[in-house]
Amino acid sequence: MLPDGKWRVHDADRPQPPEVQPGVAPGAPPSDAIVLFAGHSLDKWVATGTPWAVAGGILTVPPRTKGAKASALVTREAFGDVQLHLEFRTPAPPRDAGQDRANSGIIFMQRYEIQILDGHHNPTYADGTVGSIYGWKPPLVNPSREPGAWQTYDIIFERPRFAAGGTLQRPAHVTVLLNGVLVQNHQAMLGVTRWRQVATYEPHGDAAPLQLQDHDSPVSFRNIWVRPLSAGATRQDQAGERK
């Protein structure tokens, strides 16, 4: 009998996993994905300010007029544990340096940020470079491509778990591949991302929107999709820590 107490080794009665058709090309969405942006419609998103532009199948952070507030792009649908695929491009030739060079971010549940930045020969603080958990964990390596080249993020995000009274039971975890290279390995997150502050957790619901950050840099995006993960798909559940 296996540790879950339900099935024997090689049990013929154990349910088969559901069939999913993989994408027809690398990075293409599998059959069970929710496609958030495929080069045309932004129906699955809402901008908090100036509308984001779509041209030639590419989505780009809008220019910010003087005095205007940032315009984040937020999904209409809420998510918890997800697999995310996203492709981004930083301007070429590069503009500015450090944190001002193509700064953006992927913010899970509108709280937990994975940094987007032009990381090609662009020194900055390590916990703010591309591939970092912003303000906490630098990437294991920096596999950035040159400015103007399309780059890929493949991310597994596991939301935090809270007890009924709001006490943190388990922090959020994230596994991140940048351009096919592992840069965060099931890394625990400290809490809600904050600038120049140590992150801490605040209790919240089991699902919230994804957000793309407007940091006043013309970063472009394409081919964005997610796969909501069932409870049994997370490491926590595979380890038998939660039913």
Disulfide bonds with the S-S distance in Angstrom:
none
